[in-house]
Amino acid sequence: MKPYLTIFALSLICATGAAQDLTKEQLAAEFPGIETDDILEAAISGFYEVAIGSSVAYVSKDGRYILQGDLFDLTENTNLTELRRSNARVDMLATVDPETMIVFSPPAEDVKHTITIFTDIDCGYCRQFHREIETVNAMGVAVNYLFYPRTGPETDSWFKADKVWCAEDRNLALTDAKLGGQVPEDECQSTPVESHWDLGNLVGVRGTPTIYTASGEHIGGYLTPDQLLELLEQDEQ
């Protein structure tokens, strides 16, 4: 996974400008964390669209200007920037080993939608969502949980996530930890908590729960089952 970069860091490249237009390769070479595949021709003339994680910026080809914000196509009524963010999230979430997720799902033949949720065991809204997980599954929604202890490494929330992962029955352990307050005392050699947390930072998680659709759209934090299903059906239209 590429290092976590910021739009501010990219702006340092553009501060002095360039004598002539930069090619994609030249721009990528100026910042080793950016690859040529991250750089596209922007919808506005004279600019590149650059994705850094799930952040998107527009850089003038002469390296003089950088724009950060959402670009809308008013003719198509489309947020072009959010579309790029969503595509970037799909690519980043695809790097997660499915074996490192805790999955709550209806039978495979009944799955209509799949969502990815960054969750924190000590988050009140995460607990509220999990109280309704059976209803969510009954609606045909599969939930892939990734750990995102908001307090960061070496904290109680982080250690709880580690212990849940090390439990023999991870689904039961997660439910007990969220709803019953019982955290297993199991330990194991390695857990995916750090890699999930790093990915959460890369895709732009700012709080929990953070919910992403299969198309990479961020559809919010806590949602009731009915609200969730409505947004998922809209996402597929």
C-alpha positions as CSV (number, residue, x, y, z in Angstrom):
1,M,0.0,0.0,0.0
2,K,1.3,3.4,-0.9
3,P,2.3,5.8,1.9
4,Y,-0.3,8.2,3.4
5,L,0.2,11.5,1.6
6,T,-1.5,14.8,1.9
7,I,-2.7,17.5,-0.5
8,F,-0.6,20.0,1.4
9,A,2.5,17.9,0.6
10,L,1.6,17.9,-3.1
11,S,1.2,21.7,-2.9
12,L,4.9,22.0,-2.0
13,I,5.7,20.6,-5.5
14,C,3.6,23.2,-7.2
15,A,4.8,26.2,-5.2
16,T,7.5,27.2,-7.6
17,G,5.8,26.2,-10.9
18,A,7.5,24.9,-13.9
19,A,9.0,26.5,-17.0
20,Q,6.8,24.3,-19.2
21,D,4.0,21.8,-18.8
22,L,4.8,18.8,-16.8
23,T,4.0,15.3,-18.2
24,K,2.3,12.8,-15.9
25,E,5.6,11.0,-15.6
26,Q,7.4,14.2,-14.6
27,L,4.8,15.0,-12.0
28,A,4.9,11.5,-10.6
29,A,8.7,11.6,-10.5
30,E,8.6,14.8,-8.4
31,F,6.7,12.9,-5.7
32,P,7.7,9.2,-5.4
33,G,4.5,8.5,-3.5
34,I,2.4,9.3,-6.6
35,E,2.2,6.9,-9.5
36,T,1.3,7.8,-13.1
37,D,-1.9,5.8,-12.7
38,D,-2.9,8.3,-10.0
39,I,-2.8,11.1,-12.5
40,L,-5.6,11.7,-15.1
41,E,-6.5,14.4,-17.5
42,A,-9.0,16.6,-15.7
43,A,-12.3,17.6,-17.1
44,I,-11.0,21.2,-17.0
45,S,-8.5,22.2,-19.6
46,G,-4.9,22.6,-18.6
47,F,-5.2,20.6,-15.4
48,Y,-4.4,17.1,-14.1
49,E,-6.6,15.3,-11.6
50,V,-4.4,13.7,-9.0
51,A,-5.6,11.1,-6.4
52,I,-3.7,10.8,-3.1
53,G,-5.5,8.0,-1.2
54,S,-9.1,9.1,-1.4
55,S,-8.2,12.8,-1.6
56,V,-8.4,14.5,-5.0
57,A,-6.7,17.6,-6.2
58,Y,-6.4,19.4,-9.5
59,V,-2.9,20.5,-10.5
60,S,-2.2,22.8,-13.4
61,K,0.0,21.3,-16.0
62,D,2.6,24.0,-15.6
63,G,2.8,23.1,-11.9
64,R,1.8,26.6,-10.8
65,Y,-1.7,26.1,-9.4
66,I,-3.4,23.5,-7.2
67,L,-7.1,23.4,-6.6
68,Q,-8.8,21.4,-3.9
69,G,-12.6,21.0,-3.9
70,D,-15.4,19.2,-5.7
71,L,-15.7,19.6,-9.5
72,F,-19.2,19.3,-10.8
73,D,-20.4,18.6,-14.3
74,L,-23.6,20.7,-14.4
75,T,-24.7,19.2,-17.7
76,E,-24.6,15.6,-16.4
77,N,-25.4,16.7,-12.8
78,T,-22.4,14.7,-11.6
79,N,-19.9,15.3,-8.9
80,L,-16.8,14.3,-10.8
81,T,-14.5,14.5,-7.8
82,E,-16.6,12.2,-5.7
83,L,-16.8,9.8,-8.5
84,R,-12.9,9.7,-8.5
85,R,-12.9,9.3,-4.7
86,S,-15.3,6.4,-4.9
87,N,-13.2,4.6,-7.5
88,A,-10.1,5.2,-5.4
89,R,-11.9,3.7,-2.4
90,V,-12.9,0.6,-4.4
91,D,-9.3,0.0,-5.3
92,M,-8.0,0.5,-1.8
93,L,-10.7,-1.6,-0.1
94,A,-10.0,-4.4,-2.7
95,T,-6.5,-4.7,-1.1
96,V,-8.0,-6.1,2.1
97,D,-7.7,-9.8,2.6
98,P,-11.3,-11.0,3.1
99,E,-9.9,-13.4,5.7
100,T,-9.1,-10.4,7.9
101,M,-12.7,-9.1,8.0
102,I,-15.4,-10.1,10.4
103,V,-18.4,-10.7,8.3
104,F,-22.1,-10.8,9.2
105,S,-24.1,-11.9,6.2
106,P,-27.3,-13.6,5.2
107,P,-26.9,-16.8,3.1
108,A,-25.0,-16.2,-0.1
109,E,-28.1,-16.6,-2.3
110,D,-29.9,-13.9,-0.3
111,V,-27.2,-11.2,-0.5
112,K,-28.4,-8.2,-2.4
113,H,-25.9,-5.6,-1.2
114,T,-22.5,-5.7,0.5
115,I,-21.1,-2.9,2.6
116,T,-17.8,-2.3,4.4
117,I,-17.9,-0.7,7.8
118,F,-14.9,0.7,9.8
119,T,-16.0,0.1,13.4
120,D,-14.9,0.8,16.9
121,I,-15.9,-1.5,19.7
122,D,-16.3,1.5,22.1
123,C,-18.3,3.7,19.7
124,G,-21.9,4.2,20.8
125,Y,-23.3,4.5,17.3
126,C,-21.3,1.4,16.2
127,R,-23.0,-0.5,19.1
128,Q,-26.4,0.8,18.1
129,F,-25.9,-0.3,14.5
130,H,-24.8,-3.8,15.7
131,R,-27.9,-4.2,17.8
132,E,-29.8,-4.1,14.4
133,I,-27.4,-6.4,12.5
134,E,-29.9,-9.2,12.3
135,T,-32.4,-6.9,10.7
136,V,-29.8,-5.6,8.3
137,N,-28.9,-9.1,7.3
138,A,-32.5,-10.0,6.8
139,M,-32.8,-7.2,4.3
140,G,-30.2,-8.9,2.2
141,V,-27.2,-6.7,3.3
142,A,-23.9,-8.4,4.0
143,V,-21.6,-6.4,6.4
144,N,-17.9,-6.6,6.2
145,Y,-16.4,-5.1,9.4
146,L,-12.9,-3.6,9.6
147,F,-11.4,-2.4,12.9
148,Y,-10.9,1.3,13.4
149,P,-10.3,2.1,17.1
150,R,-10.6,5.9,17.1
151,T,-8.2,6.4,20.0
152,G,-5.4,4.8,18.0
153,P,-2.6,2.4,18.9
154,E,-1.8,1.2,22.4
155,T,-5.3,2.2,23.8
156,D,-8.1,0.2,25.4
157,S,-10.2,0.2,22.3
158,W,-7.2,-1.1,20.2
159,F,-6.5,-3.9,22.7
160,K,-10.2,-4.9,22.7
161,A,-10.1,-5.2,18.9
162,D,-7.0,-7.4,19.2
163,K,-8.7,-9.7,21.7
164,V,-11.9,-10.0,19.6
165,W,-9.8,-11.0,16.6
166,C,-7.9,-13.6,18.7
167,A,-11.2,-15.2,19.9
168,E,-12.2,-18.6,18.6
169,D,-15.6,-17.3,17.5
170,R,-14.9,-13.7,16.3
171,N,-18.4,-12.9,15.4
172,L,-19.7,-13.9,18.8
173,A,-16.8,-12.1,20.5
174,L,-17.5,-8.9,18.6
175,T,-21.2,-9.0,19.5
176,D,-20.4,-9.7,23.1
177,A,-17.8,-6.9,23.3
178,K,-20.2,-4.4,21.7
179,L,-23.5,-5.4,23.3
180,G,-22.6,-7.2,26.5
181,G,-19.4,-5.4,27.5
182,Q,-17.7,-8.8,27.7
183,V,-14.3,-8.7,26.1
184,P,-12.5,-12.1,25.6
185,E,-9.1,-12.5,27.1
186,D,-7.7,-14.4,24.1
187,E,-4.3,-13.5,22.7
188,C,-2.6,-14.4,19.5
189,Q,0.6,-13.6,17.6
190,S,-0.9,-11.2,15.0
191,T,-4.1,-9.3,14.2
192,P,-5.2,-7.1,11.3
193,V,-6.1,-4.1,13.5
194,E,-3.1,-2.0,12.5
195,S,-3.6,-2.7,8.8
196,H,-7.3,-1.9,9.0
197,W,-6.5,1.3,10.9
198,D,-3.9,2.4,8.4
199,L,-6.3,1.7,5.6
200,G,-9.0,3.7,7.3
201,N,-6.7,6.7,7.5
202,L,-5.9,6.3,3.8
203,V,-9.5,6.2,2.6
204,G,-10.4,9.2,4.8
205,V,-12.2,7.7,7.9
206,R,-12.8,10.5,10.4
207,G,-15.2,8.8,12.8
208,T,-17.1,5.6,13.3
209,P,-19.0,3.9,12.0
210,T,-18.0,4.8,8.5
211,I,-19.9,2.9,5.8
212,Y,-18.9,2.3,2.2
213,T,-20.9,0.7,-0.5
214,A,-19.5,-1.8,-3.0
215,S,-19.1,1.1,-5.5
216,G,-16.9,3.0,-3.0
217,E,-19.5,5.6,-2.0
218,H,-19.4,6.9,1.5
219,I,-23.0,6.8,2.7
220,G,-22.5,8.1,6.2
221,G,-22.1,7.0,9.8
222,Y,-24.9,5.5,11.8
223,L,-28.0,4.6,9.7
224,T,-31.2,2.8,10.6
225,P,-31.8,-0.4,8.6
226,D,-34.4,1.3,6.5
227,Q,-32.2,4.3,5.8
228,L,-29.4,2.0,4.9
229,L,-31.4,0.0,2.5
230,E,-32.8,3.1,0.8
231,L,-29.3,4.5,0.2
232,L,-28.0,1.2,-1.1
233,E,-30.9,0.9,-3.6
234,Q,-30.2,4.5,-4.7
235,D,-26.5,3.6,-5.1
236,E,-27.4,0.9,-7.6
237,Q,-29.5,3.2,-9.8
